[in-house]
Amino acid sequence: MRPHGTRFLSLTAVGAAAAITLAACSSSSTTSPGAASKSPILIGTSLSLTGDFSVDGQAFERGYNLWVQNINKSGGLLGHKVTLKVLNDNSDPATVATNYTQLIQADHAAFVFGPFSTLLTASAAPVAARNRYAFIEGAGGGPLVFSLKLPNLFAVSPVVANQLIPFAEWVAALPSGERPKTAAYPMVTDPFAVPMVQNAQAILQKAGIKTVYSKIFPAENPAYKAGADQMAAMKPDMVVIGSPDVPGVQAIMQALMTQHFTPKILAASAGPDQGAAFLSAIGGSKNATGTMVPNGWYPGMPNSLSQQFVKDYNAKYGGTPADINADAAEAYSVGETLAAAVNATKSLSNPKVISYLHSGVTVQTVQGPAKFNAIGQNIVASHFIFQWQSGAKFVQVLPTTAQGSVAIVNPKPPWGQG
């Protein structure tokens, strides 16, 4: 799910050129290296092992590595064992593009997997398009990515801009005595976070909830403290944080704690979905209780593929299901989608994988079903809202009618009392 928005000004032009190039050669049936024998094949990816997105990038690496372990246990892809090569992009769009150029043109990877974040995906996917490679990714679901309209891109996770809609609709439908009267929307300049929060804000304003604070902070050196002070003085009933990662949510939540102000309803676009990393950052589960966040996956999902993933993850990395960062499941889903396409086409051909995933087929992943439209959006992905509840429980709460949903904690308990 999330990226600084100050570094992507030239991506639209790059994406347009890539789309033209791909369209000109879409009829190619070139087979990726490794298809002619049962020798190992290389899959490459660029991840943020350092920099702003390092928590998420490292979680993605764990998810990819677990998929490689499991696919090799089952015989690999068409009998070819898989080797994964990970290059560090340091959370930088220019570096990520260079990395994919190296993986494809110098390392001759059979396939490439996407990086973390909308920002980096928008920089990387056009490189794959120019080289006729399928680009399956799990964390680039923001409007910026889909605006490129690349026919080689497949985003297995839910479309970002719609992810807070179940939350907004739940708030809007509350009885008048329970519905918040005022709301604040602090956001970080980010192509993942801002569209999601602004869509929710539009629904909530239409329901009569007054916006008393709405500000987009610069990604570099955001003035969280000053913003939190302003919000605390206004005492909004609800705060919806637009952030791509743990550090952004942490900064705003800690600033609100310092002001001894607890909103009745608290949600964030991302950060609370990242398990133990989130709890550690905000001072423990008692501060987390009541906080809501959207996502397409959580450890308790009633999905047999997901349940096996959780067992395998904890066996490999230790910890408990609650410790699993949802990013790892997004990454694992990328591998599952590629394996489904390879097995169905009985080919290691990137053009055949692209054609298959655009054929209207539905593939199954740990996050649930995936079916792609012309620009790579997963049109059957489920949108869920999760909440931290007492006892460090991270549970599904919305939609209320969905299997596995439990009652929402409302209002949020004061800080330290959850």
N, C-alpha and C positions, 0 to 999 in steps of 0.2 A: 501495500500500500502506500515516494512521498518526498519531496525534493524542493530545493530552493528554486524559486521561480525567477531569479535574477540572471540566469545564465542560459536561456534557451531562445534567444531572439532570432537566430537564423535557422531554427529547426523546420519551419514550415517550408522554406525554399528547398532545403535539403530533402525533406520528405516528398515534395512534388517531383523533384528530379528522380528520386528513387522509384517512385511509382511509375513514371514514364519508362524508366529503364526496365523495370520488372515486366511491365505490360508488353514491351517489345520482345521479350524473350520468354514469355510465359509458356510457350509451346514446347520448350526444351524438355527433353527426357533424360538429361544428364544424371548419372548415378553418382552418389557420393562415394568418396574413397572408402575402401573396406568391403564393398559389396561383392568383390570377385572372389573372396576367400573367406575362411573362418578365422582369420587373424583378428586380433582385438581392434575395435574401432574407438576413435577419440570423439568425445563430446566436449565442447568448450563453453565456458561462460565467464563473464566478468562480474565480480561482486565487490561490494563496498566493505572490504575487510578492515579498512581504516576510514577516517573521516566522519562526516556528519551522520551517515547511515550505517555505521559499523555494527551496531547491535542487530539491525535487520539483515545486513549482509551476511553476518556470521550465522544467523539463524537459517538463512537461505542455503548457505553452504552445508549445514547439517542436514537439511531436507534433501538436497541433491545427493549428498554422499550416501544417505540412507537408501534412496531409490537405486543408486548404482549398486550398493551392496545386495539389495533384494533382487534386482533384475539379473545380476550375475549368478546369484544362487539358483535362479530358475532357468539358467542357460543362456542368458544374455539376449541380445536382439538378433533374431534369426540365427542363433548359434554363435554369434560374435560377442565375446566378452566386452564390456564397456570400460573404458578408462576416462576419467573426468579430469580436465585441466581447468583450473581456476586462476584467472588473472585478477589482481587487485586494481580497482579503478579509483580508489581513494575518494569515492563519492563525487567524482568530477565528470561532467558530460563529455569534455574533450577527450579525456583519458579513456572513457568507456568506448567511444567510437574507434580509437586507435587499437584498443584491445581486441575488438571483434574483427577488425581488419587483419590483425596478426593471426587470430585463431583460424580464420577462414583461408587467407591467402598464403600465410607462412607455415602454419601448423597443419593445414589441410584437414581440419576437423570434419567428421562425417556430418555432425549436426551441432547446432549451438542452442543453448538455453538462455532465456532472458535474464537481465540483471534485476536489482531491486530498485523500485520507484518509478513513477511516471516520468520524471525528468530524465533519468538515465535511459529508460526504455525508448523515449522519443528520440534520443541521440543515437541509440544502438540499432534499432530496428531498420532504419534506412540502409545501414551498411549491409545487413543481411539481405535486404531486398535487392540491392545492386548486384549481389553475388548469387541470387536465385536460391537462397536458403530459407527454409521455414523458420519462423521465429515464434516459438511457443513460450509464453511468459506468464508469470503469476502475480506480478505486483505493479503492472503498468496500466491501470484501468482508468486513468484520468482522461478528460476530454482532449487534452493536448495530444495524446497518443492516437486516439481515434480520428482526430482531425487530419492526420497524415494520410488516412485512407489507403493503407498499405495492404495489398492482397495476400501478403505472406505472413501476416501477424495474427496470432491467436491468443487471446487473453483468457485464461482459464478461470479467473476469479470474477466475482460480481462487478458490474460496471460501477465505478466509484461514485459518479455524480448522484446516483439513486440510493446510495447505501443508508443515508439517514432518513429517508422518507418514512419507513415504518415507525421510527421514533417520533417524527414530527406529526404524523397522523394520529398516533396514540395520544400525544399531548393535546392536540386540537380537539380530540373526542372526549377528553375528560369532562366530568360534570363541572358546571361553572364554579362551584365552590372549591373545587380541587385544581382547576386549571390555573396555571401561572398567569399573572396579569402583566408582568414585565420580563424582558429577557435581554441578555448581553451576549455578543458574538465576537470574542477576540479571535483573530485568525493570523496565521503566518503566511506570508506570500509564498504560495505553493500550489502547483497545478493539481495536486491530489486533494488537499484539504479545503481550499476555498470554494470550488464548485459544489462540493458536498454540503458544506455549511450554508452556503447561500441558497441552495435549493430548499433546505429545511427551513431557513429563515422566511422564505417567501410563503410557505405553507402556514407557518406559525403566525405571521403578520396578518394573513388573510383570515385566520381564526380569531383575530382581535387581540393578539398578544403584542403589547407595545414594545418596540425595540428602543431601549434606553442607551445602548452602547453597541456600536458595531465598528470595528477598526481592524484593518489589515496591517500587521507589523512587517517591516522588512525582514528578510530571512537572516541577514547578517546583523548581529547585535540588536535583536528586538528588545523594545523597552517594556518587557513584561511587568516589571515592578510598578512603573508609573501607571500602566493600564489596569493592573489589579487594584491599585489604590483608587483609581477612578470608579471601577466597578463596585468595589466595596462600599464606597460612599453612596452610590445609587441604590444599593441593596436590591438588585434584581432577583426575582423569584427563581429564574432559570439562567444558567450559563452553559453555552454550547461552544466548546473550544475547537478551533480549526487548526490542527497540528498534524504533521506527517509522522511523528515519532515520539518516543518516550521523553526526550529532553524538553520538547516544547510543552507537553502537557505537565511535566514535572515543574517547570518554571512557573507556569500560571497557577497550578494548584498550590504550590508552596507559597507563592505570593498571597493568595487568598487566605491560607492558613495564618500567615503573619498578621493579616488584618483581622483575624478572628471572624471571618465572614464565611458562612456555609450557605450556598444556594439550596433551595428546596429540591431542585432538579439539576443534575450535572451530567453532561455528555461530552464526548470528544470524538473527533473523526478517526483518530488512531492514537496508540500509546497504551491505553488500558487493555488492549488485546494481547499484549506481549508478556503475559505471565509473570514469572518471578522477577524479570527485569523491571517491570512497572512497579510492583510492590516494593522492591528494594529502593527504587528511586524516590517514592513518595512517603517513605517512612512506615510502611507496613500496611497490613490488610484493614486495620481500623480506619485508616484514612481513605481507603479505596471503596469501602462499602457504600453502595448507592450509585456509584459511577457507571454510566452506560457507554457502550461503544458498538459500532456496527462491525460486522465481519461475515464471512461466508463459512467459517469453520470454528469449532471449539472442541476441546478434548472429549466432551461427553456426547458428541453428536451420534445419534442412533443410526449409524451407517457402518455396515460390516467392514468395508475397506478402511474407514476411519478408525474403527476399533482396533483393527490389526496394526494400522500405522502407529497408534498410540503405544501398543505393546512393544512393537519393534523399536520405536524411538526410545522408550525408557530402558529397554534391554541394551541398547547401544550406548546411550548417553547418560543413563542414570536419572535420578529424580523421580518426580511423580507426574501424573497427567497434567496437573495444574501448572507445572513448570514449563510446559511446551509452548513456545512462541508460535502463534498462528502462521507466521511467515514460513516456518518449516513445512507446514501442510500445503501452503501455496506452492512452494518449490517442488514438493513431492508430486503434486498434481500435474506439474509440467512434464515430469518424466512419464507418468501414467498415460498422459495424452499422446506423447510421442510413441510409446510402446503400442498403444492401441492402433495408431495409424500404420506403423511399421508391420505389425502382425496382420492387419487387414489387407494391406497391399502386397505383403510378402516381398517388400522391397526396402532398400536403404536410400531410395531416390527422394531428394528434397522436393522436386516438383510433384511427385506422386503423393507425398505426405500432404502438401499444400492442397492438391486437388481433392484428396480424400476428406480432409477436415472442412472443406467448403462444399461437400456433397450433401449436407443436411443431416449427416449422421450425428448421433448422440453418444458420447463416450462417458464412462463412469470414472470418477476420481474420489479421493478421500474427502473432497469438499462437496461431492454430489455430482449431478450430471453437468456436462458441458456440450453445448451445441452453438456453432458460430455463424454469425451473419457475415455479410460481404466485407465488413471492415474489422472483423475479428472479435466482436463483442460476444460474450457468452450470454445468449438470450434465454437460457433456462436456469441460470444461476439463482439460487435462493438468497434473499436478503434478510438477514437476521440481526436482531439487536441483543447484545449480551450485557450482563450487569454483574459487578462484584457485589457479593452479599456476605453476611457475617460468617466468620470461620474460613476466610480466604477462599470462598466458593465463587467460581466464575461460571455463570449459568445463562442459558438462553431464556429470554423473557418475551421477545416479540418476533413475529406476530403471536398474539395470545392464543390463536387457534392452531398454531403449528405444533406438531408432535415434539415433545421435549420441553416446551415452554413452561416456566414456573411463574408464580406471582411476583410482580415487581415490588421492590422496596421503595416506597414513596410516602413521605418525603425522605431525602437523604439525611442520615443522622449527622450530627455535628462532628467535626474533625476529631478523630481519636476515640469516638464512641461507637463506632460501627461494629 
